[in-house]
Amino acid sequence: MGYTVRKTPGDTSWFVHDRFGMFIHWGSYAMAARHEWVKNRECTPEEHYALYAKYFDPDLYDAREWAKKAKAAGMKYAVMTSKHHEGFCMFDSAYTDYKCTNTPAGRDLIREYVDAFRAEGLKVGFYYSLIDWHHPSFPIDRLHPRRKDPDAFEQNQGRDIKVYAEYMRNQVRELLTNYGKIDILWFDFSYSQPSPDDLPWMKGKGKDDWESEELIKLARSLQPDIIIDNRAEIEQDLWTPEQYQPTEWIRDKNGERVVWEACQTLSGSWGYYRDESTWKSPEMLIRMLVNTVSLGGNLLMNVGPTARGYLDYRAEAALGVYADWMKYNSRSIYGCTMADPEFQAPADCRLTQSEDGKRLYVHLFAYPFAHLQLRGLAGKVEYAQFLHDASELLFTEGGVNHFSEGAARGDDLLVIELPPVKPPVLVPVIELFLK
C-alpha cells in the first residue's frame, strides 16, 4: 500500500509516522491575556507594551511538566515559539535586548523547553516569526501596530529590511547552533500580495524581503535533516493549513501529494486568552486528529501557557481528552495514513491504514445500531476487534445476518456485528486485520 508523496529536502520519515505534535505559543503577550496579536489589534503604544516584558515573571514555568503532559497526550514532537510577531525573544539571543533573560524570568526559557522535551523522548522544533513589530529596521506595513500613528510615514523612514533580514539569519544561526539537534523550523509568515489596506508607501513582505533563499540555505547547512515549512514563501518540506480542516490530501500546485500538517488551537486563540470561550468539545478534538490522519496529514495542536508559565485548567482538560483516547487507540494514528482507495468509509466513519497495509482502522464518529456495513471488504478481513480492549467483533460476509426483508446484501459486503451499547470510548475504533 502507500501513496506517492513529493520528495522533501529534510527528513520527514519520522514525522509522517508520529502524526501528532504540540504547538506552544508563549511570549510576553500572555501578560495581556487577550490574543497573541493584541499589539496589532489594539495598536498598543510602545511604552505600554514594554510593561509586559518589564514584568514578565513565569515563576510557575516547569518545562518538564509540559513535556510529560504532551507525552501523556500522545504527542510525539513539539514546536515552541522562539520569537513571535511582537519580536520578544524567548531565548538568550546576543542580537537583541528584547528577550526573556532581561525580564524577571532571568533565564533562557527555550533552553529549558528543549532539555525537558528531549528528556521525554520527544522531537523538538522552533517557531520563528519572520515578522517583527519591535525591530527598528522592520518597515511599517498593514499589519504593523504603528500603522495608524499620525506620524507612521515619518517613523518608517530609514527602516531597512536588509538589516532586518541579516538579524533574522543571525538569530536562526543561534537557534540551530546552541541547542543541539533541532527537528523542525517553523517560519511564519509571508504576505507579499498587495492589499486594499496598503497605503501607497506600504507593502507586504515575502521571500525577497526575508531573503528566504539565504535563510533556508543557512538553516540546512547547520541542520541538514531539519524539516522546514513553506511560510518563507519557498516550497520546502511542509504545507501547513491553519485553523482549517482539509477534506482531501493536500497537494502542491502541480497536483502532487505533499507532506502536510494542520495547525489548530484548543480554543480560538494561539496565545493565552483569559476570556476566550470557544474551546473545542472533546468529540471535536478527537475527530480533528482522526480526520487529519485519515487524509495523510499530521496534527499540530496548540497550547497557550499563562504568563506565570503553566497550562490553565481548560488546556489541561483538553490534553486529558487526548491522553484518555490515545492511551488505547494510538495504534490507529501512529504509523498510519489515508486508507487505500479501494476501501471506502461508511457514513459517519473515518478510515486509517497502517503503513504496511496489514491493518485497517474504522473510527466510529457516530455509533451505529447493531451492524456496521463495509462495502468492498468481503473476503479481505481475517479478524476484527475493538481496538481499545482487543475484544473480538464477529462479522458476516455477503449480507446482514437478519430475518428482516430488505436487509442489505452484496457479494462485496462485510457486516460487523456491534454490541447495542457504545463502548465507553469517545470515538470507538474497530481494528481489521487484513488477509
N, C-alpha and C positions, 0 to 999 in steps of 0.2 A: 504494500500500500504506500501511500505518500503522494504529496503534491510537489510539483516543481516550483521552487521559490527562487527569486532573484538572488544571486550570489552577493554576499556582503563583504566589505573591506575588513571589518573586525570579526571576532569570533562570537558568533551568535548561537553556537551549538548548545551551550548550557542554557542560554536564555529561552530558546523555544522549548526546552524540556521543562524548565522550572515554572514558567507561566504566570507566577503571581508575585508581585512585589509591593513594597510600601514606599509611597511618596511622602516626604516630610517637608512641609512649608513652614519655616520658622525664621523669624527675623525681628527687628525692632518694632515692626508693625503689629506684633502681638500685643504690644503695650496699648495701642489704640483699641484693639479688640473689635474692630469693625471692618474687616476685609483687608487683604494684603495690598489692594490698590487704593487704600484710603488716601494716600497723598495725592494721587491722581484725581480721585473722585471729589475730594474736598478742596483741592488746590491749597493744601495746608501750607501756611507760611513756614519758611525755613527755620526761624527761631523757635517756633512751637514744635516742629517735627524733631528738632535736635534734642528736645527733652526726653524723647523715647530712648535714645541712646544714652543720654546722661544718667537715666535711672534704670536702665535695663539690668536686672539682677535676678537671673534664673536660678535661685538658690535651691530649688527642688529638682533641678535637672539631673537625671540619672540615666545616662545613655544605655547602661546595662539593662535597666528596666524596660526601656523602649525596645531593645533588641530581643529580650525574652518575650515580650508581647507580640512582636512581629513574627517571631519563630512559632509561637503557640498558635497564631492565626493562620499558619500555613504559608506565610510569605517566605520566599527564598532569597530575595535581594531587596535592597533599599536604595533610594535616591534622595539625598538631602540637599536643601538649598545652601549653597556656599555664599551666594550673593543674589538677592532678588532685585527687582527694578528700582527699589529705593536706594540701592548702592551700598547698603550696610553689609559688611563682610562678617561672616560667622567663623572666620579663620584668621590666623595671625599673619596677615599679608604685610610684606615690607613696603608696599607701594601706596598705602593709604593709612591715615589715622582713624578713618571711619570704620571701626572694627570692634569686635566683641572684647578684645583684650584691653581696650581703652574704656571699658564700662565697668560698673561694679562687678560684672561677671568675672573679669580679670583673668580669663583663661581661654584657650583655643577650643571652642565648642565642637568644631568639625573633628579635631583630633580625637576627642572622647567618643564621638559617634563612630568613627572608623574603627577604633580599637574595640569598642563594645560589640559592634555588629560582626566584625571578623571573628571575635571570640565565640560567637554563637554559630559560626559556620555559614554566615550569610554573605553574599556578594555585596560590594559597596559601590555606590555611584554618587556623582556630584551633579546637582543642578547649578548652572551658572547663567545668570541673566546677561544677555547681550545689551540690554537697556540699562541705563544708569542715571537716575534723576538727581544724583548728588555730585557726580564728577563735573568739575568746572569746564571741561572740554567737550562735554556731551551736548550737541546742539539742541536747542529747544524745538520741539515739534508738537504735533497734535495730541500726543499722549503726555507731554511733559507738564508737571504741576505748575510751572511758571508761565504756561501758555496764555493765561488770561491776565497776567500782570500788565498794568498800563505801560510799563517800560520793557515788555518782553523783547521787543526788537533790539533795544539797546543792550539788554542783558546778553543777547545772543551774539553780539559782535565779538569776533576774535576766538570763538569756540572752534576748535579744530578736531574733526572726527578722527584724523590720522593719529593725533596724540592719544586719543582715547583708545583706538584700535591697538596701539602699542601697549597701553596699560592693560588691556584685556589679555594680550599674549603673555605679558609678564605674570599676571595672576594665574592664568591657566598653567604656565610653567611651574609655578609654586604648587598648585593643587596636584599636578601629575608627577611631581618630583619628591615632595616632602611627606607623602602619606602612604608610600608603598604601592602595591598593585591596585589600580582603580579599574573597575569593570565597565562602568558606564559614565559617559559625559553627556549631559542633557542640557543643550543650549536652548535659550528661549528669549526673544523670538524675532522674526523679521516682518516688516510691514512696508515694503518698498512701493507698493501700488499707490498711486495718488488717491486722495480722499477729498470729498467736499468740505471736510473740516480743516483742510490745509489753508493757511494764509499764503499769500504769494511768496513770502520768504521762507516758508516751511516746506519740508518734505519728509516722507517716511524714510525708513532705513532698511537696507538689505545687505546682500553679500559683499557688494563693493565697499560699503561703509564699514562693515565689520572686518574687511579684508579676510573673508572666511577661508579662502584657499590657504593662506599662510597660517591661520589659526588652526585649521584642521591638520595641516601638514605637521605643525609643531606637536599637536596632541598625539598623532600617530607615531612620530619619531620618539616620543617619550614612553608611550604605552601602545605598542603595535597591535595588541589584540583588543583594544578598547572598543566598546560599542558607542557610536555617536548618532544622535538623532538628526533630523533634516531641517531643523528650525534656523540654522545659519544660512538657509536658502541654497544649500548644495546637497543633493541627494547623497546619503551615506548608508547607514545600516538600518535605520529605524524610522518608520512612519508612525505618527503619534496623534490619532484623532482624540480630541479633548472634549469632555463633557458631552459626548455623543456616543450612542450605541450603534455601531455599524450593523448592517443586515447581511453583509456578504464579506468575503475575504478582501482586504484592501489590496488594490493594485496600483502600479505606477502608471505614468502617462502612456506607456506602451502596452498596457493591459497585462503586464507580468505580475504575478503574485509576489508580495513583499513581506518581510518581517515587520510586524506591527504590534503596537501596544496602545490600548485605550487607557488614557489617564482620566481618572474620575475622583470625585470627592465624596466623603461620607455625608456632607451637607452641601449647601450651596456656595461655600467659600473654601478657598485653599488655606489661607491663614486663619488663625483663631478669630472667631467672630462670636462674641458673647451672646448676642441677642438673635442670632440667625436661627430660624426654626424649621427649615425644610430638610430635616435629617431623613435619610432614606430608611425605609422599613427593612426589617430583617429579610423578608422574602426578596425584596429588590436587590439587596446586597448580594445574596447568593445567586440570583438569576443573572446579574451583570457579569459575575465571574464565569458562570457556565456558558452564557451567551457568547462571551468573548472567545473562550477556548473552542467552542463549537464552530467558530469561524476562523480558526487558525491563529488567533491572536493571544497576547498577554494582557493582563490587567495590572495596572499600577494604581493602587488605591491610596488616597491621600489622608494624612492626619495633619492637623494644625495645632501644635502644642501651645499651651498658655505661655504668658510672659514669665511665669515662675518656673516653667520648664517641665510641666507634667501634661499628660493627656487627660482631658477632662472626662467626666463621667459618661458623656454621650459617645465620645470616641472609644472609650474603654468598652462600653456596651456593644458597639458595632464590631470591634475587634473580637469580642467574645462570641458574636454570632458566627464569624468566620472560624474561630477556634473550635466551636462545638461541631460545626458541619465538616470541616476539613479533617478533624481527628479520625472520622470514619469513612470519608468519601474522597479523600485527596487522590486516590488511585485513578479516579476519573478525570483528574486535572493534570497532574504531573505526567510528563511524557506522552501527553495526548494532544490530539489536533482534530481538525474537521474530519468527519467520517467519510469514507469512500462514497462517491456519488451514487453507487448502486443502492446504498442504504438511505431510505427516506424516513424522516422523523414523523411519527403520528402527531395529531393535533395536540397542542399543549405539552409537547416534549422537545428536548434538545438532545442531540447525539454528539458524543465524542468517541474517538477510537484511539487505541494505543498505537504507538509508533510502529510496532512490529505487526500491526494489523490483526492480532490474535484475539483482542477483546473489544467489544462494543459496549458503550455505556449509554443507557437511556435515562435521562433526567426527567422526572415527572413534575412539571410545573403545576399541573392540576391532576389530582389523584382520580383515576378512572374507576368506575364501578365494575367489579368482578373480572373484567378481561381487558387486556391491552393487545390490540391488534397491530401486527407489524407486517407490512407488505414486503415481499422480496426476500424474506429471511427463512422461508420454509426450506428445510434440508441443509441449512448452513449453521445451525446452532447445536452444539453438543450439550451444553449445560447452562442453566440460568439461576441466578440468585440475587437477593438484595445485597447491595454492597456493604451497607452499614453493619450487618451482623452475619453475613455469609449464610443466610438461610435459603434453602432451596425454593425455587419457584417452578412449579410444574407447567408444562406447555403442551399444546397440541398443534398439529400441522394440517393444513388444508381447510380449516374451518373452525368456527366456535363450537365447542362441545356442549350444545344446549338443545333442549327439545323444542324451543320456540320456532315458529315459522319465520322465515326471513333472516335467520341467524347467518352471519357473514360466512361466505365460502370463497375458495380460490386456491388453486394449486400452489401459489406463491405465499400463502398466508400462514404466519406463525402467530399463535394466540397464547399469551401468557396469562395464567390464572392468578389473580390477585386476591389477597385477603380483604374482607369487607371493610376493615378498619385501617386507615392510613397509619403507617408506622410513625413513631414519634421523631420524625426527621423533617426538617423544614422543606427540603427538596429531596425526596427519596430517589435513589439511583438503583437501576437494575443493571447487573453485570452479566453480559452474554459472552460465553466462551465459544468462539467460532471454530468450526471444523477445519 
